[in-house]
């Protein structure tokens, strides 16, 4: 298995989708992958040390969703949820309540 082409590039911003950063670093160092852009790191805010020294890696501090349209949409959704709550309507985005672990 693993990474097969020197022209491959990887970009990810999916939280929780660990890219197996140690294996990714090896593939990048050996040029089995040309480059990687990572917005989310396994174990944030720490970044896998091997990724920090590679010239073919771009790391960003979890800001992929920080565009103005996205931030406006998030603010609107929060406002709409508050309005729904205070007017007795169900929330637009339902959050499951955490259940206590059995004793």
Secondary structure, 3 states (H helix, E strand, C coil): CCCCCCCCEEEECCCCCCCCHHHHHHHHHCCCCCEEEECCCCCCCCCCHHHHCCCCEEECCCCCCCCHHHHHHHHHHHHHHHHHHHCCCCCCCCCCCCCCCCC
